[in-house]
Structures are given as C-alpha cells and as structure tokens.
Amino acid sequence: MAMLESTQNVTLKPTESWREALLDTRVMDLFFTVHRKIREDSDMAQDSLQCLAQLASMHGPVFPDESAQVSYLAHLVEGLLSMINGIEMEDSEAVGISNIISNMISMFPRSVLTALPSDLFTSFINCLTLLTCSFGRSAALEEVLDKDDMVYMEAYDRLLEAWLTLVQDDEHFPRGCFVQSAVQVFNGYIQCHLAAPDGTRNLSGNGVTSTEDEEIHEIQEDDRELFSDQLASIGTLGRVAADHCIPLLTSLLEDRVTRLHGQLQRTQQHLMAASDPATVDRKVLDDLYEDIHWLLLVSGCLLADDPQGETPLIPAEVMDFSISHSTEVDINTTLQIMGSPGEKASSIPGFDRTDTVVRLLSAVLRTSEVESRATRASLTTLLSPQMGKDIVWFLRRWAKTYLLVDEKLYQQVSIPLVTAFGADTEGAQWIVGYLLEKVISNLSVWSSEPELANDTVELLVTLVERRERANMVVQCENWWNLAKQFASRSPPLHLLSSSVQRNLMKALVLGGFAHMDADTKQQYWAEVLHPLQQRFLNLINQENFAQISQETAVRQEITATLEALCGIAEATQIDNVAALFSFLMEFLSSCIGLMEVYRNTPETINLIIEVFVEVAHKQICYLGEVKSMRLYEACLTLLQVYSKNNMGRRRGESTAEEDQYQDLLLIMELLTNLLSKEFIDFSDTDEVFRGQDQGTGTTTRPVSAADVVLYGVNIVLPLMSQDLLKFPSLCNQYYKLITFICEIFPEKIPQLPEELFKSLMFSLELGMTSMSSEVSQLCLEALSPLAEQCAKNQDKESPLFIATRHFLKLVFDMLVLQKHSMEMTVAAGEALYTLVCLHQVEYSELVEALLASQRDAVIYQRLADAFNKLSASSTPPTMDRKQKVAFLKSLEEFVSNVGGLLCVK
C-alpha cells in the first residue's frame, strides 16, 4: 500500500492467493496484540490501527463465500470489542478506531452483518452507541478549548457516517433495533449543544463555562455549513426515534421561546429604567439565542432533507409518526395553535391533543413572532441576527417540503399535515401570507445584515419557484407592494447588497409566471420589468453618457441593472425561457457597448461578463439551433471587444493580477457553459419559441460553439501564468475547460496555431505533474480523446502524435513509480491504455528499461510476471471497449501486487 497516500482510508482487496494467510484468525489476533503492546506510542498506534482498519475493509476474491465473510467479521468484532473494553482510550486512537468501525459497516454486505450471532451484533451496536456518545462529548470539549487537532471531531463524524449507513439500510435489520441507540446519540448531541443546567455547552473539562465563545464564533463559518454532515446524520437518527425526538425538540423549543419572550420583556423594562444601555447583561439572552440556534438547525434537518434538484418529500418516518398519532389529534386545535404564533401553545385549551409535527413548526413560527414583536418594540439591538437567519433557513427548508404537500407522491398521508398545509387549504393560504409578511419585515429591518437578507430572499424564491405556491403568493397584496417598491428602487430595498437584489429580482420574475389573467400579467410586467428597461435606455442613450459614466449615481444605476439582468437569467425555467430569452437578448448588445465605456473599470466589466455567464448557464440547454446561434454571436462579439481592450495591456497596480483573475475566471465559466450544450440539451428544436421568427436572417456561415470556445481559448491561454494558476478556483475552472475542449472537439486540437498548441500541451503536463489530484485527474481524462483522435488520423509526424508519446512516459511513471490515489489509478489507467494502443513499441521499451534497471532478482521477477499478466489482458491492444475494461481490471491487480515496490518516496 505504499503507493497510496497515507492520509487515505484505503480499502484492502487481496487476490485469492492471499486467502490462506489472511483468513487465518491468528493473523488478525497478532495485529490486535501488537496494538495493545504499542498503543501508548501515538505514532506507532496510528500505524497499527491503520493496519486493523485495512483488515476491516477486506473484500473481493479472498473470501470463497459468504460464510467465510461472516466468520471473518465475527472474529474481527470480537477482537475489537475485547480491545476497546479493556482499555482507557487514548486521544490518538479515536480516529483509527472510528475507521475500523466505519470500514466494517461500509465494506461488509448487510447480509453478513445480520448473519452475526445476535448477542455479538447487539454488543457491537451497544459499543458503537457508547463510543459515538463519548466521542461527541469529547468533540464538544475540543471546540470549547479551541484545539488545533480535532481528533474526536473527526472520529465522531466518521461514526455518525457509519450510523447513517446502518439506518438507511434498516430494512435488513430487526425492526426497531436501532431506536434506543438513536435516542441515546440524539440526546447526547442535544445535550452537548444546550447551555447549563440542561446541557453541557461551553463547559470545559472541570465544569467551568468558557468565556471565549463569542470571539471564536466570529471567525468561524456558519454552523449549518460547518456541521452540515453532522446535522444531516443527527436529523436522520432523530427520524429513527421520531416518537422520542420530535416531541423533545418541540418541548425544548417552546420552553426556550417562552423564556426568550420573558427575558426580552424584562430587558426592555430594565432599559426604560436605566440611564445607560451598556448596563444590560446579555449573558442570559446570548445563551437562549445559542440554544434556539441549535434547536432550529436540528429540527430543520430532522423534518426535511436538503433537496438537490429532486422533488423534496416528507421523510417517511415523519409521515408515519404523524399518521400513527392522528387518532389522538384534534385538528381544529392543531390549526388554532399553528395560526396563533403570538400565543403560548400551552395557553390554548386542548393543546396536548395536537399534531406534534405541526406543533414543532408552530414553535418556530412563535420564535419568528417573538422576533417580529421585538423589532416593532424597537428592541432590534437586543436581537440576534443569527437567530433571524436560522428562522428563515428553517422556514425555507420546511416550505420546500411541506407547503402545499402533494398527496399523489405518497402511498399514505397524514390527515393533520394535509389539512394544515395541503393544497387549497386555509392553513396553506395563511402560512403563505405569514411568510411573505416575514420576508418584507426582514428586508426592512435587517437590510444591513447581508447574510440574513440573502437567506430571507432565498425563502421568497422558494415561495415562488413552484407554480402552485406562486399562484397563492401573487394573490397577496403585500407581493404587489414589494414588486412596486423594488422596481422604483425605494428605500430600504435599494440599500440591500447587490447579490440580495439579484435574488429578489429572480423571485419577482418567477412570481410573474404565476397564474394571472392577461391584463393582470401585463400590468405586473409593466411594473416590474418596464421601469428597469426604461431607466437603463434613458441613461445609456444620453448624449453625454460617456462623460457621466463614472459618476457614482450612474455607476450605481448600471450596477443595479446588470445585477437585475443576472437575476432575470437565474429565474429561467423551461416554461418561461422563450419570454426571458427575448427580453435579455435586447440587453446583451447594449451590454457589449458598455464594455467600451467601462473598459478601465474592472468591477463593471466583470459584472457585464457575468450577465453573459448567467444567460448561457441557465438558457443554453433550452435553446434550439437558431436561438443558440444568436447567443453564440453575442458571446463572440463580447470576447472580441474584451480581447481588443486587453491587447498588449499591462496592469501596473498591485491589484491587477486579482482583477485579471476575476475576468478570466468569468470568461472560462462562459466558455464552459457554452460547451455544456454538448452534454445537456433539452431542446431538439425551437419548440419553446413557437410563433417567434425562426429565420436566421443571414446567409453567412453560422457561428458555432466551437468558434466561440476556440476564440476564447486564444484569449485565455496566453494570459494563463503559473502565478495565476495558484488561485484554486481559477486553476480548476481552467483545467475543466481544456478537458471539456479535448473531449468535445478533439479534432480541433491539431488545427490550433503552433504556439497555442504548445501552451495547451504544456498546461496538460503541468496539471498532471504539479497540481492537485483533482486537476491531475482532469488532465488524464483529456488524454484519452486526444490519443483516439491520433489513432483516427494515422499521422505519425503530427505534433499531437509526438506529444502523446511524451505523455505515455509521464502516465507510465505516474502509475508505476509515484504515489497516487485509487481514483487516480482509474483515470491514469484509461489514459495509459489509449496511449499504449497508439505507441505499443515505446511502451514495450519503457517496460524493458524499467526491468533492466532492477538489481534485485526477486523484484525483477515479480515485476516481469506482473507486466506479462497486464499485457496478456489485451493482446494486441486496440481501441476496443471490452479490451479496455479487461486491461483496467488487470491494472488494478497490477497496482495492488507490485505498486509499492518502486514507489519513489
């Protein structure tokens, strides 16, 4: 395994020849014994645990049948339990032990796990539960002490992933066998994140509260991003034990909100009596805000998944929980609690006969209402913007899944849930109105908090991105008021950050495609889009526009318009693309004109290019040939103007490289987006544009994606310096682009001008040898289509043929002599095979030279046998898929057998 990166959790797939040695129980016992002897030496202990983790990952032909796997796993579990039960764990062992458990759960089939003796399986699950809870407490302590090396956090994350694997396959296990464990792990997590006396948050080892919490939080990224995987796992475990966890969260949140309400009232009275506001003690408030923060995050992750492009569904466990208790529920009281966020749930008669899922939502609405009332009472300075963010994050996640729940998507539905917020219900209409009111209030009160304002607008986008919800939203008077206010750039909306304004425009455009009669729709567009167009045209058509273009007010207007255009493009859906494409195309030529006016203003130039990036990204996949060509022509003109304005230009300021990095990144994004048409095309014809002019209006040769992309590459390649490639996002985008080009237009590569061709080949070599593994993989993926192109042309004198010969040696050395990841083995193997097909003689010479350099006869023979076996898998190698697959399979065996022999340290 020396070939593989030491930081990786590498799996073990030995061949049949290892069966006798590795299935001998004494071998495993030896590794456990060695670990017990050397565990106090942290470096050696990590190595011995890595060996055990690899034994725990063993799979493949080494096992003759399933019963051999069961025996092996049973012995492994016994050894692990014996080792853990007999020791007080060292910090340095946490990650290694979590890797062993993770590998056992992820690598062995469910049928093998369930075939373990039931007592042993129960002991294993109990051990996993105790370890998870213990690591969770230690991870929380690491956070309080702000340790650099978060070993328990890493181990805790790994064990939570293992739980996720288990409970997602729970149909293979006895019903309910994970419920008690889920309760313990969930309770432990909640306890670690609540303040004393209920929880242990910020308590250091001796029980003293840490006071440095706020300072640490200032520099960390948002918890919901930082701990997203952890929260997802805890949310899933909460569903497994829904009967315990949903009522627990509801009770805790209701309690904290009641205490928050009381504390705000007491603080208000104190402020009225005190002469100095600085005398207010915020400790109690801050503890409550932090408690509410974690309760909202866990509740959101339990009730709903974060849907990535899929139709979000209510988790089956939550639906089943609601259905199972529906006979005890009074629906009218449930609706009353939901519709009374200003009241404590417990003050409403019959509150204990309500649906707990609806009541958890009601507790969040109550939190929102306490916040809103505090702002109306001029107590905004006492509020937490973080809590405001958490509230709208939860409401957005909830609305995507529950609001107007579609009964057709479920085998069984909960009557309380469908009655509370199903389609055509008063509850749904009330919630839509309430959420819209919340959005408008937040944009007014929190316009100076960009992250909170952005989360708020994301909630608004969620309310209108589905047509059924949008139909309800546009019936609210508040929606029309918001649209008019934004279109007229009235305060406080004009104070919002540009990214928030962009998202707000997206929401307003999506809302415009809701169901309205023709006159109402015309009026809506007249109020939303017409003012934007008029203000823009009036400004740029002024005779002295070039002279006034740098004035602050003018630049702000131009910036606001460009941001709005990005927002309009982002609102594209298949059923509105025709209207939006036509509207945006009218602007694109004007935007190209602005490139001249603002050629010395990098921020504006970047924003202009970004408009094209967004239009291409969101619309190209829906455009038929005629419309695509119009967009290609506009993009080509943009690139020509950019090229002319930057030709021979030297940027002397210290920020020049940073500026150039931004516009180059955007241009590469634009080119990549145009190329994506080759992969994702939802429009074979211009059907979505029926009724519009289909003629091209020109007899000249049409502009293709290849024309635009290769012209763009002519601009980008000469500007790409090794210093610029130090910017990770720029480097990744650059290599993604050149890989795309090699894959889609390999026939164009030999036709490139000589200098450009050399630059491209140098870039590929640099990426393979000196960049990240992700970039190296991209470059390897680019080699196969280039080699296949050479095979088609059969021109052995061409620069590309000569270049591929050079790449053969590079890839050969990478596979045989250097450390690399398993993923890289696959990418390098595919490249090597196509290059070997092209240069069989040179490959044989490389093998002979390598063998000739070996002084050790044993190593020589092992290598010779391995190479013979590898070559035999595809003799002679041809560009045939079946042969390629056989070669790759043999290569995997080759690497595992001799990979470490020649590895250059």
Buried (B, 14 or more C-beta within 10 A) or exposed (E): BEBBEEEEBBBBBBEEEBBEEBBEBEEBBEBBBBBBEBBEEEEBBBBBBBBBBBBBBBBBEBBEEEEBBBBBBBBBBBBBBEBBEEEEBBBBBBBBBBBBBBBBBBBBBBEBBBBBEEEBBEBBBBBBBBBBBBBBBBBBBBBBEEBEEBBBBBBBBBBBBBBBBBBEBBEEBEEEBBBBBBBBBBBBBBBBBBBEEEBBBBBEEEEEBBEEBEEEEEEEEBBBEEBBEBBBBBBBBBBBBBBBBBBBBBBBBBBBBBBBBEBBBEBBEEBEEEEEEEEBEEEBBBBBBBBBBBBBBBBBBBBBBBEEEEEBBBBEBBBBBBBEBBEEBBBEBBBBBBBBBEBBBEEBEEBEBBBBBBBBBBBBBBBBBBBBBBBEEEBBEBBBBBBBBBBBBBBBBBBBBBBBBBEEEBEEBBBBBBBBBBBEBEBBBBBBBBBBBBBBBBBBBBBEBBBBBBBBBBBBBBBBBBEBBBBBBBBBEEBBEBBEBBBEBEEBBBEBBBBBBBBBBBBBBBBBBBEBEEEEBEEBEEBBBEBBEEBBEEBBEEEEBEEEBEEEEBBEBBBBBBBBBBBBBBBBBEEBBBBBBEBBBEBBEBBBEBBEBBBEBBEBBBBBBBBBBBBBBBBBBBBBBBBBBBBBBBBBBBBBBBBEBBEEEEEEEEEEBEBBBBBBBBBBBBBBBBBBBEEEBEBEEBEBBEEEEEEEEEEEEBBBBBBBBBBBBBBBBEEBEEEBBEBEEBBBBBBBBBBBBBBBBBEBBBEBEEEBBBBBBEBBBBBBEEBEEBBBBBBBBBBBBBBBBBBEEEEEEBBBBEBBBEBBBBBBBBBBBBBBBBEBBBBBBBBBBBBBBBBBEBBEEBBEEBBEEBEEEEBBEBBBEBBEEBBEBBEEBEBEEEBBEBBBEBBBBBBBBBBEBBBEE
